């Protein structure tokens, strides 16, 4: 009788662990991460322009590329 209870509890723990793993993977692959990386790219571009590493024409071209990619 104890073996049956232990087996049932073990199966429940396995099911819960699989559910948590699947939810974690789904949340990890969410598109919110992509939005953050695009915003980060724009910040880097702004910093490079402010430091004088790129000129205004290159800045505007790259900014347009980033905004076009963001719309997709």
Buried (B, 14 or more C-beta within 10 A) or exposed (E): EEEEEEEEEEEEEEEEEEEEEEEEEEEEEEEEEEEEEEEEBBEEBEEBBEEEEBEEEEBEEBBEEBEEEEEE
